[in-house]
Amino acid sequence: MNVIDIIPSSMILAQTAIESNWGRSRFSKHWHNYFGI
């Protein structure tokens, strides 16, 4: 069984915007950590 795992770029960008508060969080400003990991 072959499985193809494709994540749309629009979903990645939306998740980045949500988790980084549209780039305004201190983690995204200072350490470029956009996904909270």
C-alpha positions in Angstrom: 0.0 0.0 0.0 1.5 3.3 -1.1 0.6 6.5 0.8 1.3 9.9 -0.5 1.3 12.6 2.1 1.0 16.0 0.6 0.4 19.1 2.7 -0.9 22.1 0.8 1.3 25.2 1.1 -1.8 27.3 1.9 -2.4 25.2 5.0 1.2 25.6 6.1 1.1 29.3 5.7 -2.2 29.5 7.6 -0.8 27.5 10.5 2.3 29.7 10.6 0.1 32.8 10.8 -2.0 31.4 13.6 0.8 30.1 15.7 3.1 33.2 15.4 0.2 35.7 15.7 1.0 37.0 12.2 4.7 37.3 13.0 4.1 39.5 16.1 5.1 37.0 18.8 8.4 37.4 20.5 9.6 33.9 19.4 9.0 34.7 15.7 10.6 38.1 16.0 13.8 37.2 17.8 14.3 33.5 17.1 12.4 33.0 13.8 10.4 30.3 15.5 7.1 30.4 13.6 5.6 27.1 14.6 6.1 27.2 18.4 8.4 24.2 18.4 
